[in-house]
Amino acid sequence: MPDPYFQTRFADRIGGPNYGKGTEIYKFEKIKRAKRQALAENPQRSLVDFGIGENDEMAPENVRRILSEEANKPENRGYADNGIAAYKEAAARFMHRTFGVELDPVKEVNHCIGTKTALAMLPAAFINPGDVTLMTVPGYPVAGTHTKYYGGEVHRLPLLAQNDFFPDLGSIPADVLRRSKLLVLCYPNSPTGKTATVDFYKRVIDFAQTNKVVVVQDAAHSLLSYDRKPLSFLEVPGAKEVGVEVHSMSKGFHMIGWRMGFVAGHERIVQAFADVKDNSDSGQFMAVQKAAAAALDDDSIPRQVRAKYERRLKKLVDVLNRCGFDCQMPGGTYFLYTRSPSGLADGTKFENAEAAGQYLITRHSIVTVPWDDAGPHLRFSVTYEAADERAEDALMKTTEERLKQIRPVF
Ligand SMILES: Cc1ncc(COP(=O)(O)O)c(C=O)c1O
């Protein structure tokens, strides 16, 4: 295709005149291609897909029913702007019941069309050219991408086993620290599965105050916590003075596609977020907000979601350990993040996790997501489709039969 007349007009942040011409293939595209190859070469072998990071179930029936009722009411038809009071109030009630956190629903809570959009918008409130966002890696990159769009920089804080998968806040060079404005955390952590502790959050609050940094804690997986009761950053004294927590309806309520979440915490940061948001979207459909408010009031939903993914993770950990992996039950999320084999007993060597992941898909039709940002790891998601526990067990049996043959070496 010849270049359009505006090819030289693309902004540098997305590649400038070279936009759309890159030949680099991204990780998820490589996984897709390997899946296609596995299916083409072995059509009789089922694909065991631990790659998908989305809940495998619909939202519960009572939540869907409210959506359909509310969708038929004329008063819900218009722009929702920065959100309806009923959702903010339900969010405040939820935070109080679940975490003992007191929030003013008018000033300290604002809805968002999924946490992805909130993480995309928050840098607009703080980042000028040359400012730095501190981000943990591996992780969800959206706040970093937008930091760079505004001319800022990202400083990566690796999550390593030797630091118990917490960022080493003492490792940041003085020049970077001076320019740092945002610290983006994510607990329970995706993909490592690590949950935060009160002690870690206390250190974060102290770090934020000392260095005048604003904390954004991404709580997308907050209700999927197994090794402790779900913990909110805002529970820890002083947290509300230094930042906000971003909550999602996606994972803990099986509401991935509904696009609902909320930002809660310091009143002035919530206000700044709401101002940016007001200039970016016109709010989620009010019927969705009302159904989401009902979901937030129903503690049985996250309880069931948590029990399901905890059960699946335990089964997977047992299977992988029996097949020569060395993994523990994650503290939270629906991901198992485990060291990737460096090779196989037959002498095969893997250069990195990506190579191991490609081998598992193409040779055994087992899909994982490789992470090489902080040492080679594979992420297994337990959001695979299985109608009931029998189907889950059958899938685990297939996984075990296939992995038993490979004899991984670490
Ligand atoms: C760590 C993390 N943060 C945020 C999100 C975005 O979630 P939402 O569906 O609320 O936009 C995801 C989704 O995968 C995630 O894994």
The ligand as an SDF file (V2000), in Angstrom:
LIG
                    3D

 16 16  0  0  0  0  0  0  0  0999 V2000
   -3.0210   -5.6760   36.5350 C   0  0  0  0  0  0  0  0  0  0  0  0
   -4.1830   -5.2120   35.7620 C   0  0  0  0  0  0  0  0  0  0  0  0
   -4.6120   -3.9520   35.9130 N   0  0  0  0  0  0  0  0  0  0  0  0
   -5.6560   -3.4840   35.2180 C   0  0  0  0  0  0  0  0  0  0  0  0
   -6.3110   -4.2700   34.3130 C   0  0  0  0  0  0  0  0  0  0  0  0
   -7.4610   -3.6890   33.5430 C   0  0  0  0  0  0  0  0  0  0  0  0
   -8.6520   -4.1220   34.0750 O   0  0  0  0  0  0  0  0  0  0  0  0
  -10.0620   -3.5080   33.6870 P   0  0  0  0  0  0  0  0  0  0  0  0
  -10.8230   -4.6110   33.0820 O   0  0  0  0  0  0  0  0  0  0  0  0
  -10.6520   -3.0190   34.9680 O   0  0  0  0  0  0  0  0  0  0  0  0
   -9.8200   -2.3790   32.7290 O   0  0  0  0  0  0  0  0  0  0  0  0
   -5.9010   -5.5830   34.1050 C   0  0  0  0  0  0  0  0  0  0  0  0
   -6.5720   -6.4280   33.1080 C   0  0  0  0  0  0  0  0  0  0  0  0
   -6.1110   -7.4420   32.6690 O   0  0  0  0  0  0  0  0  0  0  0  0
   -4.8200   -6.0770   34.8660 C   0  0  0  0  0  0  0  0  0  0  0  0
   -4.3730   -7.3310   34.7310 O   0  0  0  0  0  0  0  0  0  0  0  0
  1  2  1  0
  2  3  1  0
  2 15  2  0
  3  4  2  0
  4  5  1  0
  5  6  1  0
  5 12  2  0
  6  7  1  0
  7  8  1  0
  8  9  2  0
  8 10  1  0
  8 11  1  0
 12 13  1  0
 12 15  1  0
 13 14  2  0
 15 16  1  0
M  END
$$$$
